Amino acid sequence: MDTTLVAPPAGAGELVVPGRRRRRPRNRVWRALGYLAMLVAAAALLLPFYWMVMSSLKTNNEVFTIPIKWVPDSAVWHNYLDIWQKSQMTTWLRNTLILSVAVTALQVLTGSFAAYGFAKVRFPGRDLLFLGYIGTIAVPWQSYMIPQFILMSKMHLSNTLWSIIFLQAFGAFGVFLMKQYYESIPDELLEAARIDGLSEYGIYRRIMLPLSVPAIASLTLLTFVTTWNDYLGPLIYLRSPDLRTIQLGLSTFIAQYNAEYALIMTGSVLSVLPIAVIFLLGQRYFLEGIATTGLKG
């Protein structure tokens, strides 16, 4: 009896699913279309910024030419020197940087600490207090800005940088953001630390903060950008020219040099550049914090 094994023909053992080979090209087409749509959307978002940067390197007559010159004939780099000579750009950037750094540091500190209490410490009325605190987000600032201004005036803090720092040192949004992230950290980890004799302050400093770097990065970036772009707050409280921020300074510069279009675009680029740099440096942590906030372990 012949027992020679005969190999099956190539492809005989493969399971062929009807339509599978047709779906793969179709999926690739849809994926390519999706990438193309995102590319077009990204280009549409970056187009105004590109036009602003290019306009800062033009002469005044070339800014609003028709048709639009997307690339200047010759870059006018001395616009970035002229705006420093014609304005108090150094003072504006210094004041804005002081406010942004101080407010961001205080909001991260107070927001993360309060969020730890709401998320991991049990006490009577915790949920009700948190609901009332978060409810302040729905109250528009215009409804209580007059009482705040009166309070700052009574405390002799009006027309000082301290007024902006004190008013924005606490934020309900930061507490909400950090609390949602803290809830993704297992309670068993904290219970083990308490059994080992670690205090609540030690748990917050040595466990919660190192584990919440993405959420802290997100809160830092959002708070910094909001403070840097704030216009109404400094307009109300900072009346001295030496205390003007970049937003107030640019508004006065536009009123004084309303025909210097290239210099106005140059100032706008200088006001946006620090935010763009900070976002690029912390982009990875920012996206990770936004993606993981709200997930419970």
MOVENCOR-V512614 format. One record per residue. N is the residue number from 0. RES is the residue in one letter. PHI is phi in degrees with one decimal (none if undefined). Layout:
# MOVENCOR-V512614
n=N res=RES phi=PHI
n=N res=RES phi=PHI
This chain:
# MOVENCOR-V512614
n=0 res=M phi=none
n=1 res=D phi=-81.6
n=2 res=T phi=-110.4
n=3 res=T phi=-67.0
n=4 res=L phi=-83.4
n=5 res=V phi=-106.6
n=6 res=A phi=-67.6
n=7 res=P phi=-67.7
n=8 res=P phi=-63.5
n=9 res=A phi=-58.8
n=10 res=G phi=84.9
n=11 res=A phi=-72.3
n=12 res=G phi=-88.7
n=13 res=E phi=-85.5
n=14 res=L phi=-92.0
n=15 res=V phi=-96.3
n=16 res=V phi=-97.8
n=17 res=P phi=-60.8
n=18 res=G phi=90.3
n=19 res=R phi=-68.0
n=20 res=R phi=-68.0
n=21 res=R phi=-79.8
n=22 res=R phi=-74.8
n=23 res=R phi=-62.0
n=24 res=P phi=-60.3
n=25 res=R phi=-66.0
n=26 res=N phi=-63.7
n=27 res=R phi=-65.5
n=28 res=V phi=-64.8
n=29 res=W phi=-64.7
n=30 res=R phi=-65.7
n=31 res=A phi=-64.1
n=32 res=L phi=-65.8
n=33 res=G phi=-63.9
n=34 res=Y phi=-62.7
n=35 res=L phi=-65.1
n=36 res=A phi=-65.4
n=37 res=M phi=-66.1
n=38 res=L phi=-64.9
n=39 res=V phi=-65.3
n=40 res=A phi=-64.1
n=41 res=A phi=-64.2
n=42 res=A phi=-63.8
n=43 res=A phi=-65.9
n=44 res=L phi=-73.2
n=45 res=L phi=-85.0
n=46 res=L phi=-60.3
n=47 res=P phi=-61.2
n=48 res=F phi=-65.1
n=49 res=Y phi=-63.1
n=50 res=W phi=-63.9
n=51 res=M phi=-65.6
n=52 res=V phi=-64.7
n=53 res=M phi=-65.6
n=54 res=S phi=-68.4
n=55 res=S phi=-70.1
n=56 res=L phi=-107.0
n=57 res=K phi=-110.0
n=58 res=T phi=-85.6
n=59 res=N phi=-61.2
n=60 res=N phi=-73.5
n=61 res=E phi=-92.4
n=62 res=V phi=-67.1
n=63 res=F phi=-111.4
n=64 res=T phi=-73.4
n=65 res=I phi=-124.4
n=66 res=P phi=-70.6
n=67 res=I phi=-68.4
n=68 res=K phi=-93.3
n=69 res=W phi=-74.8
n=70 res=V phi=-129.0
n=71 res=P phi=-66.8
n=72 res=D phi=-62.4
n=73 res=S phi=-143.3
n=74 res=A phi=-68.4
n=75 res=V phi=-99.4
n=76 res=W phi=-72.6
n=77 res=H phi=-72.2
n=78 res=N phi=-61.2
n=79 res=Y phi=-73.2
n=80 res=L phi=-87.6
n=81 res=D phi=-65.7
n=82 res=I phi=-68.4
n=83 res=W phi=-70.4
n=84 res=Q phi=-80.8
n=85 res=K phi=-94.7
n=86 res=S phi=-140.6
n=87 res=Q phi=-98.1
n=88 res=M phi=-60.5
n=89 res=T phi=-61.7
n=90 res=T phi=-65.8
n=91 res=W phi=-63.1
n=92 res=L phi=-67.1
n=93 res=R phi=-64.7
n=94 res=N phi=-63.7
n=95 res=T phi=-65.6
n=96 res=L phi=-67.3
n=97 res=I phi=-61.4
n=98 res=L phi=-64.5
n=99 res=S phi=-65.9
n=100 res=V phi=-68.4
n=101 res=A phi=-65.5
n=102 res=V phi=-65.3
n=103 res=T phi=-64.0
n=104 res=A phi=-62.7
n=105 res=L phi=-69.6
n=106 res=Q phi=-66.6
n=107 res=V phi=-65.9
n=108 res=L phi=-67.0
n=109 res=T phi=-69.9
n=110 res=G phi=-67.0
n=111 res=S phi=-69.5
n=112 res=F phi=-70.4
n=113 res=A phi=-66.9
n=114 res=A phi=-64.6
n=115 res=Y phi=-63.7
n=116 res=G phi=-64.5
n=117 res=F phi=-72.6
n=118 res=A phi=-92.7
n=119 res=K phi=-123.7
n=120 res=V phi=-113.4
n=121 res=R phi=-96.4
n=122 res=F phi=-152.0
n=123 res=P phi=-62.0
n=124 res=G phi=75.9
n=125 res=R phi=-64.0
n=126 res=D phi=-66.5
n=127 res=L phi=-66.9
n=128 res=L phi=-65.1
n=129 res=F phi=-65.2
n=130 res=L phi=-63.7
n=131 res=G phi=-66.6
n=132 res=Y phi=-68.3
n=133 res=I phi=-69.3
n=134 res=G phi=-61.7
n=135 res=T phi=-67.5
n=136 res=I phi=-63.3
n=137 res=A phi=-77.1
n=138 res=V phi=-85.7
n=139 res=P phi=-67.3
n=140 res=W phi=-64.6
n=141 res=Q phi=-63.8
n=142 res=S phi=-77.0
n=143 res=Y phi=-128.8
n=144 res=M phi=-73.7
n=145 res=I phi=-68.7
n=146 res=P phi=-59.9
n=147 res=Q phi=-64.7
n=148 res=F phi=-64.9
n=149 res=I phi=-63.5
n=150 res=L phi=-63.0
n=151 res=M phi=-65.4
n=152 res=S phi=-68.3
n=153 res=K phi=-64.3
n=154 res=M phi=-87.3
n=155 res=H phi=58.2
n=156 res=L phi=-108.9
n=157 res=S phi=-67.0
n=158 res=N phi=64.7
n=159 res=T phi=-135.4
n=160 res=L phi=-67.5
n=161 res=W phi=-63.7
n=162 res=S phi=-62.8
n=163 res=I phi=-67.6
n=164 res=I phi=-65.1
n=165 res=F phi=-67.3
n=166 res=L phi=-71.1
n=167 res=Q phi=-108.2
n=168 res=A phi=-72.7
n=169 res=F phi=-122.1
n=170 res=G phi=-145.5
n=171 res=A phi=-68.2
n=172 res=F phi=-64.5
n=173 res=G phi=-63.2
n=174 res=V phi=-64.2
n=175 res=F phi=-63.5
n=176 res=L phi=-63.1
n=177 res=M phi=-70.0
n=178 res=K phi=-63.2
n=179 res=Q phi=-62.3
n=180 res=Y phi=-75.5
n=181 res=Y phi=-61.1
n=182 res=E phi=-68.5
n=183 res=S phi=-82.1
n=184 res=I phi=-87.0
n=185 res=P phi=-61.5
n=186 res=D phi=-68.1
n=187 res=E phi=-61.4
n=188 res=L phi=-65.5
n=189 res=L phi=-72.4
n=190 res=E phi=-63.4
n=191 res=A phi=-63.8
n=192 res=A phi=-68.5
n=193 res=R phi=-67.2
n=194 res=I phi=-64.7
n=195 res=D phi=-76.5
n=196 res=G phi=94.5
n=197 res=L phi=-80.0
n=198 res=S phi=-75.3
n=199 res=E phi=-64.1
n=200 res=Y phi=-66.0
n=201 res=G phi=-67.3
n=202 res=I phi=-62.7
n=203 res=Y phi=-63.1
n=204 res=R phi=-79.6
n=205 res=R phi=-98.9
n=206 res=I phi=-118.9
n=207 res=M phi=-68.0
n=208 res=L phi=-64.4
n=209 res=P phi=-63.0
n=210 res=L phi=-82.4
n=211 res=S phi=-113.8
n=212 res=V phi=-59.8
n=213 res=P phi=-61.0
n=214 res=A phi=-67.6
n=215 res=I phi=-64.4
n=216 res=A phi=-63.3
n=217 res=S phi=-64.4
n=218 res=L phi=-64.0
n=219 res=T phi=-62.6
n=220 res=L phi=-66.1
n=221 res=L phi=-64.4
n=222 res=T phi=-68.4
n=223 res=F phi=-62.5
n=224 res=V phi=-64.8
n=225 res=T phi=-63.2
n=226 res=T phi=-68.5
n=227 res=W phi=-64.5
n=228 res=N phi=-90.2
n=229 res=D phi=-64.2
n=230 res=Y phi=-118.2
n=231 res=L phi=-68.7
n=232 res=G phi=-60.0
n=233 res=P phi=-60.9
n=234 res=L phi=-63.2
n=235 res=I phi=-80.4
n=236 res=Y phi=-99.1
n=237 res=L phi=-107.2
n=238 res=R phi=-101.0
n=239 res=S phi=-77.8
n=240 res=P phi=-60.7
n=241 res=D phi=-75.7
n=242 res=L phi=-108.9
n=243 res=R phi=-67.8
n=244 res=T phi=-90.6
n=245 res=I phi=-65.0
n=246 res=Q phi=-70.7
n=247 res=L phi=-66.1
n=248 res=G phi=-63.4
n=249 res=L phi=-66.3
n=250 res=S phi=-65.0
n=251 res=T phi=-69.8
n=252 res=F phi=-66.1
n=253 res=I phi=-64.4
n=254 res=A phi=-66.1
n=255 res=Q phi=-85.8
n=256 res=Y phi=-120.0
n=257 res=N phi=-70.8
n=258 res=A phi=-100.2
n=259 res=E phi=-88.1
n=260 res=Y phi=-65.3
n=261 res=A phi=-64.8
n=262 res=L phi=-67.9
n=263 res=I phi=-63.1
n=264 res=M phi=-65.9
n=265 res=T phi=-63.6
n=266 res=G phi=-63.5
n=267 res=S phi=-65.5
n=268 res=V phi=-63.8
n=269 res=L phi=-65.0
n=270 res=S phi=-76.9
n=271 res=V phi=-91.5
n=272 res=L phi=-57.7
n=273 res=P phi=-60.6
n=274 res=I phi=-66.6
n=275 res=A phi=-63.2
n=276 res=V phi=-65.8
n=277 res=I phi=-64.7
n=278 res=F phi=-65.5
n=279 res=L phi=-65.3
n=280 res=L phi=-70.9
n=281 res=G phi=-109.0
n=282 res=Q phi=-63.5
n=283 res=R phi=-64.1
n=284 res=Y phi=-68.4
n=285 res=F phi=-64.6
n=286 res=L phi=-66.0
n=287 res=E phi=-66.6
n=288 res=G phi=-66.8
n=289 res=I phi=-67.0
n=290 res=A phi=-70.9
n=291 res=T phi=-97.7
n=292 res=T phi=-67.6
n=293 res=G phi=98.9
n=294 res=L phi=-86.2
n=295 res=K phi=-104.2
n=296 res=G phi=-82.9
